[in-house]
Amino acid sequence: MNKKEIEAQLDDTHRRFIELVNSIPEETYSLPTANPAWSVGDILFHITLGPRALAFEVWMTVHATGLYNFLMRRFPSRFFNSVNAWFGRGRSKRVSRQSLLKAYGKAHAVIKSRLRRTREEDLGKIAIYPVDFVSDLKGEVSVERLFRYVTGHFEEHETALQLHR
């Protein structure tokens, strides 16, 4: 995939996020999901964090590969999962449709900016993620794959929210 194709995929994912948020009534944000730790609103908020986190991971892979690989080898996945869950949990009472759309819009701008500043030849650079890390991000992960995971992350959580549309 080249940068133009990645950009189109990012734009499509942004459009799909807007459609998803607009299809779920705000009154249902506090309802539980299949994940007992998170409500509908928690998952929607969590989705908005993905593009920013992935933009940082792209930067680290391109500009600080050695340090990033060192940290990834020593950063326990269970700690990552705890922090990840903490960032999403309990947000349903504080989020609104407008705040979610604004947060994702800003995150979308960040990942697009990172893509613009990434050279085509950097798309093949890799970082080594732990084998027990996020299902789609383990082992050798290229910069291209990180950009594409913005969509994968969205789709993973979109599936969990299908019941609340």
C-alpha positions in Angstrom: 0.0 0.0 0.0 1.4 3.4 -0.8 0.7 6.7 1.0 -2.2 7.7 -1.2 -3.9 4.4 -0.6 -3.3 4.7 3.2 -4.7 8.2 3.2 -7.8 7.1 1.4 -8.2 4.3 4.0 -7.7 6.7 6.9 -10.3 9.1 5.4 -12.8 6.2 4.9 -12.3 5.1 8.5 -12.9 8.7 9.7 -16.2 8.7 7.7 -17.2 5.4 9.1 -16.5 6.6 12.7 -18.8 9.6 12.1 -21.5 7.3 10.8 -21.1 4.9 13.7 -21.3 7.7 16.3 -24.3 9.2 14.6 -26.1 5.8 14.5 -25.8 5.2 18.3 -28.2 7.2 20.5 -26.4 9.1 23.4 -28.8 7.5 25.8 -27.2 4.1 25.2 -23.6 5.3 26.0 -23.9 4.0 29.6 -25.1 0.5 28.5 -22.8 -2.5 29.0 -21.1 -4.2 26.1 -19.8 -7.8 25.6 -16.6 -6.5 27.4 -17.8 -6.2 31.0 -15.3 -3.5 31.8 -16.5 -1.1 29.2 -19.8 0.6 28.3 -20.8 1.8 24.8 -19.5 5.3 25.5 -16.2 3.9 26.9 -15.6 2.0 23.6 -16.5 5.0 21.5 -14.0 7.1 23.5 -11.4 4.4 23.3 -11.7 4.4 19.5 -10.8 8.1 19.4 -7.4 7.3 21.1 -6.2 4.9 18.4 -5.0 7.3 15.7 -3.0 9.5 18.1 -1.3 6.4 19.7 -0.5 4.9 16.4 0.9 8.2 15.1 3.3 8.2 18.0 4.2 4.5 17.3 4.9 5.4 13.7 7.2 8.3 14.8 9.1 6.0 17.2 9.5 3.3 14.5 10.8 5.7 12.0 13.0 8.0 14.2 13.9 5.9 17.3 13.7 2.3 16.2 16.4 1.0 18.5 14.9 2.7 21.6 11.4 1.6 20.6 12.4 -2.0 20.1 14.2 -1.9 23.5 11.1 -0.5 25.2 8.8 -3.0 23.5 10.9 -5.9 24.7 10.7 -4.7 28.3 7.2 -3.3 28.4 4.9 -6.0 29.7 1.8 -6.5 27.6 -0.4 -6.9 30.7 0.8 -3.4 31.8 -0.1 -2.0 28.4 -3.5 -3.7 28.6 -4.1 -2.2 32.1 -3.2 1.3 31.0 -5.3 0.9 27.8 -8.3 -0.2 29.8 -7.9 2.6 32.3 -7.9 5.3 29.5 -11.3 4.1 28.3 -13.1 3.1 31.4 -15.7 5.3 32.9 -15.9 7.8 30.1 -19.5 7.2 29.2 -20.9 9.7 31.7 -18.6 12.4 30.3 -18.8 11.9 26.5 -21.3 13.3 24.1 -21.7 12.7 20.4 -20.2 16.1 19.7 -17.2 15.5 22.0 -16.5 12.1 20.3 -16.7 13.6 16.8 -14.4 16.4 17.9 -11.9 14.1 19.5 -11.7 11.7 16.5 -11.5 14.7 14.1 -8.4 15.9 16.0 -6.9 12.4 16.2 -7.6 12.0 12.4 -5.7 15.2 11.8 -2.7 13.9 13.8 -2.5 10.6 12.0 -2.8 12.3 8.6 -0.1 14.8 9.5 2.2 11.9 10.5 1.4 10.2 7.2 2.3 13.4 5.3 5.6 13.6 7.1 6.4 9.9 6.6 8.5 9.2 3.5 7.3 6.4 1.2 10.5 4.4 1.9 9.8 4.6 5.7 6.6 2.6 5.2 8.7 -0.6 5.3 10.6 0.1 8.5 9.6 -2.2 11.3 9.5 -2.5 15.1 9.3 -5.8 17.0 6.2 -6.1 19.1 5.8 -8.7 21.8 4.0 -11.9 20.7 1.3 -11.4 23.4 0.6 -7.8 22.4 -2.5 -6.6 20.6 -3.7 -9.4 18.3 -3.0 -7.5 15.0 0.2 -5.9 16.3 2.6 -8.6 17.3 6.0 -9.7 15.9 7.4 -7.6 13.1 5.2 -4.6 12.5 5.9 -2.2 9.7 5.0 1.5 9.6 2.5 0.7 6.8 0.8 -1.8 9.1 0.6 0.7 11.9 -1.1 3.2 9.6 -3.5 0.4 8.4 -4.2 -0.6 12.0 -6.1 2.7 12.5 -8.8 0.9 10.4 -8.3 -2.5 12.1 -8.6 -0.9 15.6 -11.8 0.8 14.5 -13.3 -2.3 13.0 -12.5 -4.4 16.0 -14.5 -2.1 18.2 -17.2 -1.3 15.7 -18.1 -5.0 15.7 -18.6 -4.9 19.5 -21.0 -1.9 19.1 -23.2 -3.4 16.3 -25.8 -4.4 18.9 -26.3 -0.8 20.0 -27.2 0.8 16.7 
